[in-house]
Amino acid sequence: MTGSAQSARMSATSHPPSHVLQGLLGRGQTLVMGILNITPDSFSDGGQFLDPAAAMSQAQRMIEDGADIIDVGAESSRPYGNPVAISADEETARLAPVLPNLVKLGLTVSIDTVKSTVADYALKQGASIVNDVWGLQRDPDMAKTIADHGVPVIVMHNRDKADPEIDIMADIMAFFSRSLEIAEHAGIRKENIVLDPGVGFGKTPEQSILAVARLAEFKSFGHPLLVGLSRKRFINSIVPSEPDDRLGGSIAGHILAAMQGASIVRTHDVRETVQALRVAEAIRSAG
């Protein structure tokens, strides 16, 4: 990592929490969020980073590979499957040996959780973004917790199960509208909200593809967009492949998402994704 890149990252994390997102987006490039799952059962890398030393090593690797944000989660959300819920105490216990040290690395850290108590703990430890895969609609205290801390939130669309008969675009739009009402009522600042269509969550593979293909339509809400399709099962529906063999599909999807207006992409494979995005950006700017 170059000195200028390191300085940019440190500058972003030096902002007060309420300005973290603006500092990151102000770089003018598609941001890369690296995934750090401290879980035994995540669909792609479950168990690989449950050990604190392994988690810290992976975080350091992602920083060196160019990650702008590290998204740490201690409970698997298990897209396309039934969530295996754990208590807030267990989730916090998994985070405790890692999160404070992760913050000390100087990178922006987001906490991937659906529990307000876990979000509160993580924010007090120095995390500066909340990534809620239920878009403020599962835990009734989540929006207030985020508002009280004055931090950005990633609002993701979700459903308990996929329904191939519904208009998924209309469903996402309605969900976002409801989440934004909740956010406004709680006092979350508009500039602190990122929207995520939730590729793979409560959607058929065809619906996930459609959500990415029509991503630009979500810009009508006036918020930055995040897309996380890394290693997701919809890739297997196009080209049969196991999660670890979906790098090409993940990069293709993230490049197209960036071209549709995604400000952030979330990935397991930081180095390859950063390289692909920067090459695509260079070619586009030269045209």
Phi, psi and omega in degrees: 000133182287160179298322180294322178295317179298318180297320180297319180293315180295324178298319180297319183282347178279347177294150169302156183309323184290347182248003182302311184297316180296322178297319179291311183292337181293351179287341177079013177237157173296125182278150179245120177260120179271139183269127175234101181264111176265066187220157175269353194222019176295151191296331185251317187233027181305129177089343185291328186235023178293326176290129183304321180295319178293322179296316180293323178296318178294319178298315178298321178297318180294324176298312180297330181279353174109016179296140175268330182220143170248125181257108185257131179225142182243007174225127181289130176272344171046073176302144180070005181224179179275124179301142174256093187290140173237163181287161176299324179296317180292320179298316179295322180296325177290326182283327190305318181283351187244311191302311180300321179289328178296317179298324181294343178289347174090011179256155175294129182243131172250151179252122180266099182205156174252005183252127181295326180292323177290319177300315179300314178300311184296320180293324177292335178275352176118357172297151187232003176218145173250130177250104185253109183287359172245018168051041178072010186250006180252308177262117184295345180262357186296313184299317180295320179300315180295316180297319181297324180276344179067033184251163175290157177225141171262116182262109183255140174286142180207160173217153179294330176203157180284146176226105184294349183272345185275161171278101188294326179295317178296322180295317179296316180301315180294320179298312179300318180300316179295316179298320180292327174296316179298316181298315180297316180298324182281342180097018175286129182291142183303319183289356179259015185244130174243139179254140181228120182291352173072054178304126177088353181256112179063031182222148170287162175305321180295322179291324177296317178299316181297320181298324177284318181299327182249026184305321184303335180295334181284348177294345180298340179284343178082022179239153173300153181246141174242140175232130176234100180237016184302120175062015185291159188293337181299333177297321178296331179288341179264310177230108183309126185193151174277161183310318182287351181251027184246025181297313181300315179294323179296314181294317179302314180296319181290324176298314180294325177296318178298320178293335178273357176115008177294130177272337182221139170239145185246125189215154170279334190249082189292309186302311182292324181290318177301313180300314181297316181295316183293323177294315179299317180296319180296319180293317180296319183288340180274346186281000000 
